[in-house]
Amino acid sequence: MVHVPYRGAAPAVTDLISGQAQFFASPTSVLIEHIRAGTVRPLAVTISERSEALPDIPTVAETMPGYEASTWFGLGVPKSTPAQIINKLNQEANVALANPKIRGRLAEVGGIVLAGSPDDFGKFIADETEKWGQVIRAANIKSD
């Protein structure tokens, strides 16, 4: 594979659909409508289990056991933010993520809700940092 940098997902999707690019690794939410329309063909999902939004698409782990890579989004605030504000924001975010309408919309585009506490999120970030740090070290990846 040759890495081709794009200025966003839209031009990459356009090149994929037109045949200018033969492969695009992307969050499910970027391609799901094109997958459903049949304009792109998914090969696999990179999360550890099959996607509820695309249950017929295999995982990479089905061929390469242990493989897992995902895109995630979270809320962050400056380190100096008082704990009471952090806890209130976390509480409200968890309420929103428990809303069936929001959960349903996220599921439609392949999203998986991972609600939890600020400590849970901190541990998740630390685990992700360690996991990808190991990959970077093992592959001897260097920044340009």
N, C-alpha and C positions, 0 to 999 in steps of 0.2 A: 504494500500500500504506500501511496505517496500522500503526505499531509498537504492539503490545499486550504490555506486560511481564507475564510470568508468574512465579510462584514455583516454577520448576522445569519440567522437561520433561513430567512426568506430567499436570499440569492442561492444558498446551498440547495434548498428544496427545489427551486426552479431548475437548477442545473441537473439535479437528480431526475426530475420528471422528464426533462428534455433529452436525457441521455448524455449530457456533457460530463456528468459525474456518475460513476458506477456504484458508489457506496457512500452512505452517510450514516454515521453513528449519532443519534439524536435522542433527546428525551421523547418519550412516547407522545406527550401532548403536542409536540411540533408536527408529528407525522400522522397522528391517528385518523384524521379526516381523509387524508390521502390514501391511507391503508384501506379504510372503509369504502372509499370510492374506487379502489382498484388501480389507482395511478402509480402507486409504489408497492413493492412486495416486501414485507418484513421477513427477515431471515431468522431472527431470534430476539428475545428480550434479555437484558443483562442483569435483571434483578434475580434473586435467588429462587423465586417460585414463579410459576406462570402468572401472567397478568390477568386479573379479572376482566379487564376491558378487552383483552385479546387472548382468550383461553386456548385457542388452537395453535398459537405461536409458541414454539418450544423456547426453553431457556438455554443460554450458552452453557450453563452448568450441566445440562443433560448430556452434552458432548465433552465438556471440560469440567469435571467435578471440582467444586470449590470456587468456581469463578462467580464473582458477584461485583457489579458496579452499578451505581445508581446516581441520579441527579437528585439533589434535595434542596429544599428551601427552608429557611428558618428566620426567626425574628431576632434581631440583636439591638442592643442599646450601648451607649458609652459605659465603660467600666465604672465610672463614678455615679451611675444612676442608683438612687436609694432602693434598697431591697423591697420596700413596700410598693414602689412603683413597678418594679420588675414582677413582683408577685401578682399585682393587679392586672398587668398586661398579659401575663401568662394565664391567669384565670379566665380573662375575657377571650383570649385566643383559643383556649380549650373549649369554652362554651360555643364559640363559633364553629370549631371543628367537629363538635358533637351534633350540630344542626344537620338533620337529614338532607335538607336541600343543598347545603354546601358539600356535605360528604358525597351526595349523589353526583353533583357536578364535577367534583374532583375525580370520582371514579369513572365518569364518562370519558375523561381525557387520559385515563391511565394513572391517575394519582393515587397514592396510598397515604392515608392519614397516620401520622406518628405524633399524637398529642402526648404531652407529658410535662414534667417539671423543668425548671431551669437547670437543675442538677442533671436530669436525664439528658438534656440537650448538650450540656457541657461534656458529659461522658461520651455521647455519640460523636461529637466533634473530635475529642481526643482519640477515640477509637479509629475514626476515619483518617485522622492525621497520621496515626501510627501505621495503619494498613497501607496507605498510599506512600508513606515514607519508605516502607519496606520494598514496595514495587520500584520506586525511584532508585533506591540503593542497589537492588538486585539487578536492575537493567542498566545501571550506571548512567542514568539520564542526567544530562547537564543542561542548564539554561543557556540560551544563546545571548 
